Amino acid sequence: MTEYDEIIHVETLEEYLAVLDKWLDKGYDWSTTLRSQDHHEEYLNRSGARYLTLDANRKIGYSFGLAIDKIKAMSFKEFMAKELGKATYEVSEEQMKFIKEAKDSEYPVTYLMCYDNAYKAQFSDVEYGTTFEQDLLRYLGGDDSVVFQLKDPLFMLKGKDTDGDIMYFTVDGVGAPTYTYDKPDALTASREEITRWDSPFWEIEPVEA
């Protein structure tokens, strides 16, 4: 799996162009196999690329979601907030509810300590002492440079083959529609975007947080 400094998940041409505007304005170029200082709209429109990448040498690339770490991918909203100098985190509804309850309590940090088990349950994937925890404490202390916002719900397409085995919709290395039996490799997108690929064969299913 190729390592990148930044991976941005875009869903529309407007988002795609906005990310490239930021990077090209900073003087970053496409990888050597591509023309520099060009938006290459065809990668999104024709091929269906949904990830823009930036490597350690500040070279721009694109991906269909294969051979990249999707967990490290940043949403467009997170990218734009980062560009504005804000620490922004997208959280689930349950996580947002917990954060709001802590924020609204008389002693937010004490609230976290008293409800430590609830915190660990809601944020089980967060390691102790990470930047997220530090920023959460800053947010609870009134630092408005830290922002928590709800994740946009994601969806996938699921179907069954002739043997009754579950399969998922995805796109191949050139952006052509295909299928996979591995759920992590399924194409995930907003409902509006995933609907573009829908057909009577597929069933739209929300992606579990």
ZAMARGU-4260 file (C-alpha; in steps of 0.2 Angstrom, whole numbers, plus 5000, padded with zeros to 4 digits):
<rodrens>
0) 5000/5000/5000 | 5007/5017/4995 | 5010/5029/5009 | 5005/5048/5006 | 5006/5063/5017
5) 4988/5068/5013 | 4973/5059/5005 | 4958/5069/5002 | 4941/5061/4998 | 4931/5071/4985
10) 4914/5068/4979 | 4910/5082/4967 | 4919/5091/4953 | 4918/5107/4964 | 4927/5098/4978
15) 4940/5091/4967 | 4944/5108/4959 | 4944/5117/4976 | 4957/5105/4983 | 4968/5106/4967
20) 4966/5125/4968 | 4974/5125/4985 | 4988/5114/4980 | 4992/5121/4964 | 4992/5139/4971
25) 5006/5132/4983 | 5016/5127/4969 | 5013/5109/4970 | 5014/5099/4954 | 5007/5083/4948
30) 5018/5067/4948 | 5031/5067/4934 | 5020/5057/4923 | 5006/5070/4922 | 5006/5088/4915
35) 5010/5101/4929 | 4998/5115/4934 | 4983/5107/4926 | 4967/5102/4935 | 4965/5086/4924
40) 4946/5086/4926 | 4945/5071/4916 | 4951/5060/4930 | 4935/5064/4940 | 4923/5066/4926
45) 4928/5051/4915 | 4938/5039/4926 | 4928/5042/4942 | 4944/5045/4953 | 4938/5050/4971
50) 4954/5052/4980 | 4967/5066/4978 | 4984/5062/4985 | 5000/5071/4990 | 5016/5062/4993
55) 5032/5067/5003 | 5039/5076/4988 | 5023/5087/4987 | 5018/5078/4971 | 4999/5077/4967
60) 4991/5061/4962 | 4974/5053/4961 | 4966/5036/4965 | 4950/5026/4964 | 4952/5020/4982
65) 4964/5006/4978 | 4981/5004/4986 | 4978/5018/4998 | 4974/5019/5017 | 4956/5025/5017
70) 4956/5027/5036 | 4969/5041/5034 | 4958/5049/5020 | 4952/5067/5025 | 4935/5073/5020
75) 4934/5088/5010 | 4926/5098/5024 | 4941/5093/5035 | 4953/5098/5022 | 4945/5115/5020
80) 4945/5118/5039 | 4963/5113/5040 | 4967/5126/5027 | 4959/5139/5038 | 4969/5134/5052
85) 4956/5125/5063 | 4958/5108/5070 | 4942/5099/5064 | 4936/5082/5068 | 4921/5073/5061
90) 4912/5062/5074 | 4896/5052/5074 | 4880/5057/5082 | 4883/5047/5098 | 4900/5055/5099
95) 4893/5072/5096 | 4880/5070/5110 | 4893/5065/5122 | 4904/5079/5118 | 4890/5092/5119
100) 4884/5084/5136 | 4902/5087/5143 | 4903/5104/5135 | 4887/5110/5143 | 4891/5103/5160
105) 4897/5114/5174 | 4914/5105/5175 | 4918/5098/5158 | 4934/5089/5162 | 4927/5082/5178
110) 4913/5076/5167 | 4925/5066/5157 | 4933/5059/5172 | 4917/5054/5180 | 4911/5046/5164
115) 4927/5038/5159 | 4919/5021/5154 | 4907/5030/5143 | 4921/5040/5134 | 4931/5025/5131
120) 4915/5016/5123 | 4912/5031/5112 | 4930/5034/5107 | 4937/5016/5107 | 4948/5019/5092
125) 4957/5034/5100 | 4973/5031/5108 | 4977/5039/5125 | 4987/5055/5124 | 4984/5058/5105
130) 4981/5075/5097 | 4962/5071/5097 | 4962/5070/5116 | 4972/5086/5118 | 4961/5095/5106
135) 4945/5089/5115 | 4952/5096/5131 | 4956/5112/5122 | 4938/5112/5115 | 4930/5109/5132
140) 4941/5123/5139 | 4933/5135/5127 | 4946/5135/5113 | 4936/5140/5097 | 4950/5135/5085
145) 4945/5117/5088 | 4929/5111/5079 | 4919/5095/5080 | 4906/5092/5067 | 4894/5078/5062
150) 4901/5065/5049 | 4891/5065/5033 | 4883/5048/5032 | 4890/5036/5019 | 4882/5023/5009
155) 4887/5007/4999 | 4879/4996/4986 | 4876/4977/4991 | 4869/4963/4981 | 4869/4944/4980
160) 4877/4933/4966 | 4868/4917/4959 | 4874/4907/4974 | 4867/4919/4987 | 4884/4926/4992
165) 4885/4944/4997 | 4894/4955/4985 | 4898/4974/4984 | 4899/4987/4971 | 4916/4995/4968
170) 4926/5002/4953 | 4942/4995/4946 | 4959/5003/4942 | 4952/5013/4927 | 4936/5018/4935
175) 4925/5005/4927 | 4911/4998/4938 | 4914/4980/4945 | 4910/4970/4961 | 4920/4963/4976
180) 4916/4951/4990 | 4927/4961/5002 | 4917/4973/5011 | 4931/4985/5015 | 4935/4987/4996
185) 4917/4993/4992 | 4914/5010/4985 | 4907/5021/4999 | 4900/5039/4995 | 4886/5050/5000
190) 4868/5045/4995 | 4868/5057/4981 | 4884/5050/4974 | 4880/5032/4977 | 4863/5033/4968
195) 4872/5037/4952 | 4878/5019/4952 | 4862/5011/4958 | 4852/4998/4948 | 4838/4986/4952
200) 4852/4973/4956 | 4860/4983/4970 | 4853/4988/4987 | 4858/5004/4995 | 4865/5001/5013
205) 4872/5014/5025 | 4890/5012/5030 | 4892/5007/5049 | 4902/5020/5059
</rodrens>
